[in-house]
Amino acid sequence: MTPGNTPGVPGVVVVTGVGRYLGAHVAARLAADPRIERVIGVDAPDSGTEFTDLLDRVERIRLDSDSLGGLLADLDVDAVVHLALVSAPDQQHGGRPAMKDQNVIGTMHLLAACQRAPRLRKLVVRSSTAAYGVSFRDPAVFTEETEPREVPRGGFGRDILDLEGYVRGFRRRRPDVTATVLRFAPFIGSTADTTLTRYFAQPFVPTVFGRDPRLQFLHFDDALEVLHRSIVEDHPGTYNVAGPGVLSLSQAIRRAGRVAVPVLEPGLSGAAALARTMGFGRYGLDQVDLFVHGRVVDTSRLEQEYGFTPRSTAEAFADFIRAHHGGVVVTRDQLAVAEKLVRDGIRQVRAAVTERRP
């Protein structure tokens, strides 16, 4: 099989965000495909070396997003896979302003470069089901045509709306390019390391008092499969990508063997801050709203177009549980923090009941 000569399969592929978990694994999988001639991984100049071994067959280039134009033209790139997104603000790396700069401004620069790339024939963009936002008026199930009832409170959801708007503009300007937008549900599985997996790995999980949202997850390996098919096959359009079926938050916590710590909704952001002090990652309003309202999407378009059905939400979560079973040790300090959360939650509930009495 000669690389670059298989009909429909791009010869030269650029993958952005290879300094992150998803981008590194996608680039490595493409590099292992004998039908693809070259895989070029692009990331910021200050990106780390965590995935160097995984990327041994990937040509890695470090540059700013506004320098991509010359790269895409000079290398005769056939396909671009845009994965360089940040899903939650990191205060150690610029917080929300840096997050927006990468997600929104970075995507604008990338699409401008793609527009000027004469040989480009395929664009695959990572999006998220956060595009639908969350609202009390939301439908039970979102399809790809469902418009958000309210603008998302969280920065990531707003960034996704901007990103998809730019892609729609690109499609009008370059109708010759097959553009695929993948709205991923939250990743989970035995190998995924995300805000969500860190949330469920906590021994004590903050939840919203009186809320039990329905959740969908996507196994990380199934995300890789859908991305790979999007690159080596032609699937224009926008697709929801999630595991069929749902789990309620309470079911997920019980199956993970964790302890739910309910707090009133206004206090959840405070609970998340306490969780950060316990060493369990960072949270944004997007994640908080998800655990208040939940979100379920229809995946029939994906299944029909790709001929592929991801493993169910329950199966994906079970794989996560198997990998993390027994892996958390509750220290005395963590137990004290959890007890304080419970006490504070009880006080909040009592105060709210007292205020409502005539």
C-alpha positions as YAML, in Angstrom:
chain: A
units: angstrom
residues:
- id: 1
  name: MET
  ca: [0.00, 0.00, 0.00]
- id: 2
  name: THR
  ca: [1.55, 3.31, -1.08]
- id: 3
  name: PRO
  ca: [1.11, 6.17, 1.44]
- id: 4
  name: GLY
  ca: [-0.85, 9.13, 0.11]
- id: 5
  name: ASN
  ca: [-2.33, 7.27, -2.88]
- id: 6
  name: THR
  ca: [-5.48, 5.79, -1.33]
- id: 7
  name: PRO
  ca: [-8.60, 7.55, -2.70]
- id: 8
  name: GLY
  ca: [-10.24, 9.72, -0.06]
- id: 9
  name: VAL
  ca: [-7.37, 9.34, 2.41]
- id: 10
  name: PRO
  ca: [-5.26, 12.48, 2.86]
- id: 11
  name: GLY
  ca: [-1.53, 12.21, 2.25]
- id: 12
  name: VAL
  ca: [-0.40, 15.00, 4.59]
- id: 13
  name: VAL
  ca: [-2.31, 15.67, 7.81]
- id: 14
  name: VAL
  ca: [-1.77, 18.47, 10.35]
- id: 15
  name: VAL
  ca: [-3.03, 17.87, 13.90]
- id: 16
  name: THR
  ca: [-3.20, 20.81, 16.32]
- id: 17
  name: GLY
  ca: [-2.93, 20.40, 20.07]
- id: 18
  name: VAL
  ca: [-0.54, 17.44, 20.10]
- id: 19
  name: GLY
  ca: [0.86, 18.58, 23.44]
- id: 20
  name: ARG
  ca: [-2.42, 17.48, 25.02]
- id: 21
  name: TYR
  ca: [-3.76, 14.00, 25.69]
- id: 22
  name: LEU
  ca: [-6.33, 13.84, 22.90]
- id: 23
  name: GLY
  ca: [-4.18, 15.49, 20.23]
- id: 24
  name: ALA
  ca: [-1.19, 13.28, 20.99]
- id: 25
  name: HIS
  ca: [-3.21, 10.06, 20.72]
- id: 26
  name: VAL
  ca: [-4.96, 11.13, 17.52]
- id: 27
  name: ALA
  ca: [-1.67, 12.09, 15.88]
- id: 28
  name: ALA
  ca: [-0.01, 8.84, 16.94]
- id: 29
  name: ARG
  ca: [-2.91, 6.77, 15.58]
- id: 30
  name: LEU
  ca: [-2.81, 8.59, 12.24]
- id: 31
  name: ALA
  ca: [0.95, 8.12, 12.01]
- id: 32
  name: ALA
  ca: [0.44, 4.38, 12.41]
- id: 33
  name: ASP
  ca: [-1.97, 4.31, 9.44]
- id: 34
  name: PRO
  ca: [0.09, 3.13, 6.42]
- id: 35
  name: ARG
  ca: [-2.22, 4.97, 4.01]
- id: 36
  name: ILE
  ca: [-1.15, 8.36, 5.35]
- id: 37
  name: GLU
  ca: [2.16, 9.75, 4.15]
- id: 38
  name: ARG
  ca: [2.95, 12.39, 6.79]
- id: 39
  name: VAL
  ca: [1.47, 13.48, 10.11]
- id: 40
  name: ILE
  ca: [2.56, 16.88, 11.38]
- id: 41
  name: GLY
  ca: [1.77, 17.74, 14.98]
- id: 42
  name: VAL
  ca: [1.45, 21.42, 15.86]
- id: 43
  name: ASP
  ca: [1.44, 22.93, 19.31]
- id: 44
  name: ALA
  ca: [2.38, 26.13, 21.12]
- id: 45
  name: PRO
  ca: [6.08, 26.98, 21.57]
- id: 46
  name: ASP
  ca: [5.82, 26.49, 25.35]
- id: 47
  name: SER
  ca: [4.12, 23.08, 25.19]
- id: 48
  name: GLY
  ca: [5.65, 20.31, 27.27]
- id: 49
  name: THR
  ca: [7.35, 17.04, 26.43]
- id: 50
  name: GLU
  ca: [4.92, 14.70, 28.19]
- id: 51
  name: PHE
  ca: [3.96, 12.79, 25.01]
- id: 52
  name: THR
  ca: [7.33, 12.75, 23.25]
- id: 53
  name: ASP
  ca: [7.55, 8.93, 23.19]
- id: 54
  name: LEU
  ca: [4.02, 8.60, 21.83]
- id: 55
  name: LEU
  ca: [4.79, 11.07, 19.05]
- id: 56
  name: ASP
  ca: [7.98, 9.41, 17.81]
- id: 57
  name: ARG
  ca: [6.52, 8.96, 14.29]
- id: 58
  name: VAL
  ca: [4.95, 12.43, 14.18]
- id: 59
  name: GLU
  ca: [6.76, 15.49, 12.82]
- id: 60
  name: ARG
  ca: [6.28, 17.94, 15.65]
- id: 61
  name: ILE
  ca: [6.34, 21.69, 15.08]
- id: 62
  name: ARG
  ca: [5.99, 24.32, 17.79]
- id: 63
  name: LEU
  ca: [4.59, 27.66, 16.67]
- id: 64
  name: ASP
  ca: [1.93, 30.24, 17.44]
- id: 65
  name: SER
  ca: [-1.47, 29.96, 15.77]
- id: 66
  name: ASP
  ca: [-0.94, 33.14, 13.75]
- id: 67
  name: SER
  ca: [2.02, 31.47, 11.99]
- id: 68
  name: LEU
  ca: [0.03, 28.56, 10.58]
- id: 69
  name: GLY
  ca: [-0.75, 30.16, 7.21]
- id: 70
  name: GLY
  ca: [2.70, 29.68, 5.73]
- id: 71
  name: LEU
  ca: [3.01, 26.19, 7.18]
- id: 72
  name: LEU
  ca: [-0.17, 24.85, 5.58]
- id: 73
  name: ALA
  ca: [0.73, 26.28, 2.17]
- id: 74
  name: ASP
  ca: [4.40, 25.27, 2.21]
- id: 75
  name: LEU
  ca: [3.73, 21.66, 3.24]
- id: 76
  name: ASP
  ca: [0.91, 21.02, 0.73]
- id: 77
  name: VAL
  ca: [-1.38, 19.92, 3.54]
- id: 78
  name: ASP
  ca: [-4.43, 17.84, 2.54]
- id: 79
  name: ALA
  ca: [-6.23, 17.69, 5.90]
- id: 80
  name: VAL
  ca: [-6.28, 19.57, 9.20]
- id: 81
  name: VAL
  ca: [-7.54, 18.20, 12.52]
- id: 82
  name: HIS
  ca: [-8.18, 20.97, 15.03]
- id: 83
  name: LEU
  ca: [-8.00, 19.67, 18.61]
- id: 84
  name: ALA
  ca: [-6.20, 22.55, 20.38]
- id: 85
  name: LEU
  ca: [-9.01, 23.51, 22.76]
- id: 86
  name: VAL
  ca: [-9.00, 24.22, 26.49]
- id: 87
  name: SER
  ca: [-12.15, 23.07, 28.30]
- id: 88
  name: ALA
  ca: [-11.60, 24.78, 31.66]
- id: 89
  name: PRO
  ca: [-9.62, 27.86, 32.77]
- id: 90
  name: ASP
  ca: [-6.25, 27.25, 34.42]
- id: 91
  name: GLN
  ca: [-5.23, 30.07, 36.69]
- id: 92
  name: GLN
  ca: [-1.59, 29.02, 36.52]
- id: 93
  name: HIS
  ca: [-1.61, 29.53, 32.74]
- id: 94
  name: GLY
  ca: [-3.49, 32.79, 32.30]
- id: 95
  name: GLY
  ca: [-7.00, 31.82, 33.46]
- id: 96
  name: ARG
  ca: [-10.04, 32.60, 31.38]
- id: 97
  name: PRO
  ca: [-8.36, 35.22, 29.10]
- id: 98
  name: ALA
  ca: [-5.72, 32.68, 27.99]
- id: 99
  name: MET
  ca: [-8.40, 30.04, 27.50]
- id: 100
  name: LYS
  ca: [-10.45, 32.31, 25.23]
- id: 101
  name: ASP
  ca: [-7.34, 33.36, 23.34]
- id: 102
  name: GLN
  ca: [-6.54, 29.74, 22.51]
- id: 103
  name: ASN
  ca: [-10.07, 28.56, 21.80]
- id: 104
  name: VAL
  ca: [-11.47, 31.53, 19.90]
- id: 105
  name: ILE
  ca: [-8.54, 33.55, 18.55]
- id: 106
  name: GLY
  ca: [-6.54, 30.40, 17.86]
- id: 107
  name: THR
  ca: [-9.41, 28.93, 15.84]
- id: 108
  name: MET
  ca: [-9.81, 32.17, 13.88]
- id: 109
  name: HIS
  ca: [-6.11, 32.08, 12.91]
- id: 110
  name: LEU
  ca: [-6.33, 28.40, 11.99]
- id: 111
  name: LEU
  ca: [-9.36, 28.84, 9.74]
- id: 112
  name: ALA
  ca: [-7.79, 31.86, 8.06]
- id: 113
  name: ALA
  ca: [-4.75, 29.70, 7.32]
- id: 114
  name: CYS
  ca: [-6.97, 26.88, 6.03]
- id: 115
  name: GLN
  ca: [-8.77, 29.27, 3.72]
- id: 116
  name: ARG
  ca: [-5.45, 30.17, 2.07]
- id: 117
  name: ALA
  ca: [-4.24, 26.55, 1.77]
- id: 118
  name: PRO
  ca: [-4.84, 25.61, -1.90]
- id: 119
  name: ARG
  ca: [-4.51, 21.82, -1.52]
- id: 120
  name: LEU
  ca: [-6.63, 21.52, 1.61]
- id: 121
  name: ARG
  ca: [-9.54, 19.12, 1.10]
- id: 122
  name: LYS
  ca: [-10.57, 18.14, 4.61]
- id: 123
  name: LEU
  ca: [-11.10, 19.90, 7.95]
- id: 124
  name: VAL
  ca: [-12.08, 18.10, 11.15]
- id: 125
  name: VAL
  ca: [-12.89, 20.23, 14.20]
- id: 126
  name: ARG
  ca: [-13.35, 19.14, 17.78]
- id: 127
  name: SER
  ca: [-16.47, 20.65, 19.29]
- id: 128
  name: SER
  ca: [-18.57, 19.74, 22.32]
- id: 129
  name: THR
  ca: [-22.14, 19.09, 23.40]
- id: 130
  name: ALA
  ca: [-21.57, 22.19, 25.55]
- id: 131
  name: ALA
  ca: [-22.71, 24.02, 22.40]
- id: 132
  name: TYR
  ca: [-26.29, 23.32, 23.53]
- id: 133
  name: GLY
  ca: [-25.82, 25.09, 26.85]
- id: 134
  name: VAL
  ca: [-28.05, 24.25, 29.78]
- id: 135
  name: SER
  ca: [-31.45, 25.64, 30.71]
- id: 136
  name: PHE
  ca: [-34.59, 24.66, 32.61]
- id: 137
  name: ARG
  ca: [-36.37, 24.86, 29.23]
- id: 138
  name: ASP
  ca: [-34.08, 22.39, 27.47]
- id: 139
  name: PRO
  ca: [-35.58, 19.43, 25.59]
- id: 140
  name: ALA
  ca: [-35.10, 15.93, 26.94]
- id: 141
  name: VAL
  ca: [-32.79, 15.09, 24.00]
- id: 142
  name: PHE
  ca: [-30.78, 17.44, 21.76]
- id: 143
  name: THR
  ca: [-30.40, 16.82, 18.04]
- id: 144
  name: GLU
  ca: [-27.82, 18.53, 15.87]
- id: 145
  name: GLU
  ca: [-30.45, 21.09, 14.78]
- id: 146
  name: THR
  ca: [-31.44, 22.10, 18.32]
- id: 147
  name: GLU
  ca: [-30.60, 25.71, 19.11]
- id: 148
  name: PRO
  ca: [-29.46, 26.59, 22.65]
- id: 149
  name: ARG
  ca: [-32.29, 28.11, 24.71]
- id: 150
  name: GLU
  ca: [-29.83, 30.29, 26.59]
- id: 151
  name: VAL
  ca: [-26.25, 31.38, 26.06]
- id: 152
  name: PRO
  ca: [-24.02, 29.11, 28.19]
- id: 153
  name: ARG
  ca: [-22.80, 30.64, 31.45]
- id: 154
  name: GLY
  ca: [-19.45, 28.91, 31.19]
- id: 155
  name: GLY
  ca: [-16.59, 30.16, 29.06]
- id: 156
  name: PHE
  ca: [-16.07, 26.87, 27.26]
- id: 157
  name: GLY
  ca: [-19.66, 26.69, 26.05]
- id: 158
  name: ARG
  ca: [-19.49, 30.27, 24.75]
- id: 159
  name: ASP
  ca: [-16.18, 29.51, 23.04]
- id: 160
  name: ILE
  ca: [-17.73, 26.50, 21.32]
- id: 161
  name: LEU
  ca: [-20.58, 28.63, 19.95]
- id: 162
  name: ASP
  ca: [-18.05, 31.11, 18.54]
- id: 163
  name: LEU
  ca: [-15.90, 28.32, 17.12]
- id: 164
  name: GLU
  ca: [-18.79, 26.66, 15.31]
- id: 165
  name: GLY
  ca: [-19.86, 30.04, 13.92]
- id: 166
  name: TYR
  ca: [-16.41, 30.50, 12.40]
- id: 167
  name: VAL
  ca: [-16.56, 27.02, 10.87]
- id: 168
  name: ARG
  ca: [-19.91, 27.83, 9.25]
- id: 169
  name: GLY
  ca: [-18.31, 30.90, 7.70]
- id: 170
  name: PHE
  ca: [-15.37, 28.80, 6.49]
- id: 171
  name: ARG
  ca: [-17.76, 26.34, 4.84]
- id: 172
  name: ARG
  ca: [-19.31, 29.15, 2.83]
- id: 173
  name: ARG
  ca: [-15.92, 30.44, 1.70]
- id: 174
  name: ARG
  ca: [-14.39, 27.01, 0.93]
- id: 175
  name: PRO
  ca: [-17.23, 24.72, -0.22]
- id: 176
  name: ASP
  ca: [-14.59, 22.49, -1.82]
- id: 177
  name: VAL
  ca: [-13.34, 21.43, 1.63]
- id: 178
  name: THR
  ca: [-15.11, 18.61, 3.50]
- id: 179
  name: ALA
  ca: [-15.66, 20.14, 6.95]
- id: 180
  name: THR
  ca: [-16.63, 17.87, 9.85]
- id: 181
  name: VAL
  ca: [-17.63, 19.18, 13.30]
- id: 182
  name: LEU
  ca: [-17.75, 16.63, 16.13]
- id: 183
  name: ARG
  ca: [-19.73, 17.56, 19.22]
- id: 184
  name: PHE
  ca: [-18.23, 15.26, 21.81]
- id: 185
  name: ALA
  ca: [-19.88, 14.32, 25.08]
- id: 186
  name: PRO
  ca: [-17.52, 14.35, 28.10]
- id: 187
  name: PHE
  ca: [-14.73, 11.77, 27.73]
- id: 188
  name: ILE
  ca: [-14.36, 8.90, 30.16]
- id: 189
  name: GLY
  ca: [-12.70, 5.50, 30.21]
- id: 190
  name: SER
  ca: [-9.75, 3.62, 31.62]
- id: 191
  name: THR
  ca: [-7.10, 5.95, 30.17]
- id: 192
  name: ALA
  ca: [-8.83, 9.35, 29.97]
- id: 193
  name: ASP
  ca: [-7.58, 12.03, 32.38]
- id: 194
  name: THR
  ca: [-10.10, 14.86, 32.31]
- id: 195
  name: THR
  ca: [-11.96, 17.21, 34.64]
- id: 196
  name: LEU
  ca: [-14.80, 14.69, 34.67]
- id: 197
  name: THR
  ca: [-12.68, 11.65, 35.54]
- id: 198
  name: ARG
  ca: [-10.99, 13.62, 38.32]
- id: 199
  name: TYR
  ca: [-14.43, 14.64, 39.60]
- id: 200
  name: PHE
  ca: [-15.60, 11.04, 39.90]
- id: 201
  name: ALA
  ca: [-12.24, 9.89, 41.27]
- id: 202
  name: GLN
  ca: [-12.74, 11.98, 44.39]
- id: 203
  name: PRO
  ca: [-13.67, 10.02, 47.52]
- id: 204
  name: PHE
  ca: [-16.31, 12.67, 48.28]
- id: 205
  name: VAL
  ca: [-18.17, 14.12, 45.29]
- id: 206
  name: PRO
  ca: [-19.95, 17.49, 45.59]
- id: 207
  name: THR
  ca: [-23.47, 17.42, 44.12]
- id: 208
  name: VAL
  ca: [-26.37, 19.88, 43.99]
- id: 209
  name: PHE
  ca: [-29.00, 19.37, 46.67]
- id: 210
  name: GLY
  ca: [-32.24, 18.13, 45.11]
- id: 211
  name: ARG
  ca: [-30.72, 17.61, 41.63]
- id: 212
  name: ASP
  ca: [-30.02, 14.30, 39.91]
- id: 213
  name: PRO
  ca: [-29.14, 15.17, 36.30]
- id: 214
  name: ARG
  ca: [-29.02, 12.68, 33.42]
- id: 215
  name: LEU
  ca: [-25.54, 12.38, 31.95]
- id: 216
  name: GLN
  ca: [-23.95, 10.92, 28.84]
- id: 217
  name: PHE
  ca: [-20.31, 9.93, 28.49]
- id: 218
  name: LEU
  ca: [-18.08, 8.96, 25.58]
- id: 219
  name: HIS
  ca: [-15.36, 6.35, 25.90]
- id: 220
  name: PHE
  ca: [-12.04, 7.86, 24.94]
- id: 221
  name: ASP
  ca: [-11.21, 5.00, 22.55]
- id: 222
  name: ASP
  ca: [-14.50, 5.60, 20.70]
- id: 223
  name: ALA
  ca: [-13.62, 9.27, 20.34]
- id: 224
  name: LEU
  ca: [-10.35, 8.21, 18.71]
- id: 225
  name: GLU
  ca: [-12.23, 5.89, 16.35]
- id: 226
  name: VAL
  ca: [-14.67, 8.59, 15.24]
- id: 227
  name: LEU
  ca: [-11.86, 11.09, 14.73]
- id: 228
  name: HIS
  ca: [-9.85, 8.60, 12.68]
- id: 229
  name: ARG
  ca: [-12.83, 7.77, 10.48]
- id: 230
  name: SER
  ca: [-13.54, 11.47, 10.00]
- id: 231
  name: ILE
  ca: [-10.03, 11.93, 8.60]
- id: 232
  name: VAL
  ca: [-9.69, 8.89, 6.34]
- id: 233
  name: GLU
  ca: [-13.33, 8.99, 5.17]
- id: 234
  name: ASP
  ca: [-15.60, 11.82, 3.99]
- id: 235
  name: HIS
  ca: [-18.27, 12.79, 6.52]
- id: 236
  name: PRO
  ca: [-19.27, 16.42, 5.99]
- id: 237
  name: GLY
  ca: [-21.56, 17.99, 8.55]
- id: 238
  name: THR
  ca: [-22.02, 18.26, 12.31]
- id: 239
  name: TYR
  ca: [-22.42, 15.20, 14.53]
- id: 240
  name: ASN
  ca: [-23.25, 14.46, 18.13]
- id: 241
  name: VAL
  ca: [-20.76, 11.90, 19.47]
- id: 242
  name: ALA
  ca: [-21.80, 10.19, 22.71]
- id: 243
  name: GLY
  ca: [-22.41, 6.79, 24.19]
- id: 244
  name: PRO
  ca: [-26.04, 5.65, 23.87]
- id: 245
  name: GLY
  ca: [-28.09, 5.60, 27.05]
- id: 246
  name: VAL
  ca: [-27.77, 7.70, 30.17]
- id: 247
  name: LEU
  ca: [-26.71, 7.51, 33.80]
- id: 248
  name: SER
  ca: [-28.07, 9.74, 36.51]
- id: 249
  name: LEU
  ca: [-25.43, 11.46, 38.60]
- id: 250
  name: SER
  ca: [-26.48, 9.50, 41.68]
- id: 251
  name: GLN
  ca: [-26.14, 6.21, 39.77]
- id: 252
  name: ALA
  ca: [-22.67, 7.17, 38.57]
- id: 253
  name: ILE
  ca: [-21.51, 8.09, 42.07]
- id: 254
  name: ARG
  ca: [-22.84, 4.86, 43.55]
- id: 255
  name: ARG
  ca: [-21.27, 2.74, 40.81]
- id: 256
  name: ALA
  ca: [-17.96, 4.49, 41.37]
- id: 257
  name: GLY
  ca: [-18.15, 3.68, 45.08]
- id: 258
  name: ARG
  ca: [-17.92, 7.33, 46.08]
- id: 259
  name: VAL
  ca: [-19.80, 9.42, 48.63]
- id: 260
  name: ALA
  ca: [-22.06, 12.23, 47.42]
- id: 261
  name: VAL
  ca: [-21.80, 15.51, 49.36]
- id: 262
  name: PRO
  ca: [-24.92, 17.58, 48.54]
- id: 263
  name: VAL
  ca: [-24.77, 21.37, 48.72]
- id: 264
  name: LEU
  ca: [-27.22, 24.05, 47.68]
- id: 265
  name: GLU
  ca: [-26.78, 25.27, 44.11]
- id: 266
  name: PRO
  ca: [-25.26, 28.67, 45.06]
- id: 267
  name: GLY
  ca: [-22.69, 26.80, 47.12]
- id: 268
  name: LEU
  ca: [-21.51, 24.40, 44.45]
- id: 269
  name: SER
  ca: [-18.87, 26.77, 43.12]
- id: 270
  name: GLY
  ca: [-17.56, 26.97, 46.69]
- id: 271
  name: ALA
  ca: [-17.58, 23.20, 46.95]
- id: 272
  name: ALA
  ca: [-15.62, 23.04, 43.72]
- id: 273
  name: ALA
  ca: [-13.07, 25.43, 45.17]
- id: 274
  name: LEU
  ca: [-12.72, 23.17, 48.18]
- id: 275
  name: ALA
  ca: [-12.30, 20.20, 45.89]
- id: 276
  name: ARG
  ca: [-9.44, 22.01, 44.17]
- id: 277
  name: THR
  ca: [-7.70, 22.42, 47.50]
- id: 278
  name: MET
  ca: [-8.03, 18.65, 47.95]
- id: 279
  name: GLY
  ca: [-5.96, 18.18, 44.79]
- id: 280
  name: PHE
  ca: [-8.70, 16.98, 42.45]
- id: 281
  name: GLY
  ca: [-8.41, 19.30, 39.46]
- id: 282
  name: ARG
  ca: [-10.26, 22.42, 38.41]
- id: 283
  name: TYR
  ca: [-13.86, 23.15, 37.60]
- id: 284
  name: GLY
  ca: [-15.66, 25.80, 35.55]
- id: 285
  name: LEU
  ca: [-19.26, 26.94, 35.27]
- id: 286
  name: ASP
  ca: [-19.72, 24.57, 32.32]
- id: 287
  name: GLN
  ca: [-19.08, 21.58, 34.57]
- id: 288
  name: VAL
  ca: [-21.15, 23.02, 37.42]
- id: 289
  name: ASP
  ca: [-24.14, 23.60, 35.12]
- id: 290
  name: LEU
  ca: [-23.80, 20.10, 33.69]
- id: 291
  name: PHE
  ca: [-24.13, 18.64, 37.19]
- id: 292
  name: VAL
  ca: [-27.22, 20.78, 37.81]
- id: 293
  name: HIS
  ca: [-29.18, 20.23, 34.58]
- id: 294
  name: GLY
  ca: [-27.52, 17.32, 32.76]
- id: 295
  name: ARG
  ca: [-27.50, 16.92, 28.98]
- id: 296
  name: VAL
  ca: [-28.54, 14.11, 26.61]
- id: 297
  name: VAL
  ca: [-27.98, 14.14, 22.84]
- id: 298
  name: ASP
  ca: [-29.29, 12.07, 19.96]
- id: 299
  name: THR
  ca: [-26.58, 10.13, 18.09]
- id: 300
  name: SER
  ca: [-28.61, 8.54, 15.29]
- id: 301
  name: ARG
  ca: [-26.99, 10.76, 12.63]
- id: 302
  name: LEU
  ca: [-23.52, 9.57, 13.67]
- id: 303
  name: GLU
  ca: [-24.57, 5.91, 13.68]
- id: 304
  name: GLN
  ca: [-26.17, 6.13, 10.24]
- id: 305
  name: GLU
  ca: [-23.43, 8.16, 8.57]
- id: 306
  name: TYR
  ca: [-20.40, 6.41, 10.09]
- id: 307
  name: GLY
  ca: [-21.82, 2.92, 10.48]
- id: 308
  name: PHE
  ca: [-20.41, 2.97, 13.99]
- id: 309
  name: THR
  ca: [-22.03, 3.02, 17.44]
- id: 310
  name: PRO
  ca: [-19.88, 3.98, 20.44]
- id: 311
  name: ARG
  ca: [-20.11, 1.75, 23.47]
- id: 312
  name: SER
  ca: [-22.89, 2.80, 25.81]
- id: 313
  name: THR
  ca: [-22.56, 5.43, 28.51]
- id: 314
  name: ALA
  ca: [-22.88, 2.69, 31.15]
- id: 315
  name: GLU
  ca: [-20.17, 0.57, 29.50]
- id: 316
  name: ALA
  ca: [-17.81, 3.53, 29.19]
- id: 317
  name: PHE
  ca: [-18.32, 4.43, 32.84]
- id: 318
  name: ALA
  ca: [-17.81, 0.82, 33.91]
- id: 319
  name: ASP
  ca: [-14.43, 0.82, 32.16]
- id: 320
  name: PHE
  ca: [-13.50, 3.95, 34.10]
- id: 321
  name: ILE
  ca: [-14.54, 2.32, 37.37]
- id: 322
  name: ARG
  ca: [-12.47, -0.82, 36.69]
- id: 323
  name: ALA
  ca: [-9.37, 1.28, 36.08]
- id: 324
  name: HIS
  ca: [-9.83, 3.43, 39.20]
- id: 325
  name: HIS
  ca: [-11.23, 0.90, 41.66]
- id: 326
  name: GLY
  ca: [-9.45, 1.17, 44.97]
- id: 327
  name: GLY
  ca: [-7.16, 3.88, 43.66]
- id: 328
  name: VAL
  ca: [-8.19, 6.65, 46.07]
- id: 329
  name: VAL
  ca: [-7.04, 6.84, 49.66]
- id: 330
  name: VAL
  ca: [-9.00, 9.19, 51.90]
- id: 331
  name: THR
  ca: [-6.68, 11.08, 54.20]
- id: 332
  name: ARG
  ca: [-7.70, 12.57, 57.54]
- id: 333
  name: ASP
  ca: [-7.52, 16.10, 56.12]
- id: 334
  name: GLN
  ca: [-9.72, 15.15, 53.16]
- id: 335
  name: LEU
  ca: [-12.25, 13.55, 55.49]
- id: 336
  name: ALA
  ca: [-12.34, 16.73, 57.58]
- id: 337
  name: VAL
  ca: [-12.99, 18.82, 54.47]
- id: 338
  name: ALA
  ca: [-15.80, 16.49, 53.40]
- id: 339
  name: GLU
  ca: [-17.40, 16.65, 56.86]
- id: 340
  name: LYS
  ca: [-17.26, 20.44, 56.71]
- id: 341
  name: LEU
  ca: [-18.98, 20.35, 53.30]
- id: 342
  name: VAL
  ca: [-21.79, 18.23, 54.74]
- id: 343
  name: ARG
  ca: [-22.21, 20.52, 57.76]
- id: 344
  name: ASP
  ca: [-22.23, 23.62, 55.56]
- id: 345
  name: GLY
  ca: [-24.78, 22.03, 53.26]
- id: 346
  name: ILE
  ca: [-27.08, 21.21, 56.18]
- id: 347
  name: ARG
  ca: [-26.81, 24.80, 57.48]
- id: 348
  name: GLN
  ca: [-27.63, 26.16, 54.01]
- id: 349
  name: VAL
  ca: [-30.70, 23.96, 53.72]
- id: 350
  name: ARG
  ca: [-31.93, 24.94, 57.18]
- id: 351
  name: ALA
  ca: [-31.37, 28.64, 56.46]
- id: 352
  name: ALA
  ca: [-33.23, 28.40, 53.14]
- id: 353
  name: VAL
  ca: [-36.20, 26.66, 54.83]
- id: 354
  name: THR
  ca: [-36.29, 29.27, 57.59]
- id: 355
  name: GLU
  ca: [-36.33, 32.14, 55.06]
- id: 356
  name: ARG
  ca: [-39.30, 30.63, 53.22]
- id: 357
  name: ARG
  ca: [-41.45, 30.33, 56.33]
- id: 358
  name: PRO
  ca: [-44.10, 33.06, 56.66]
...
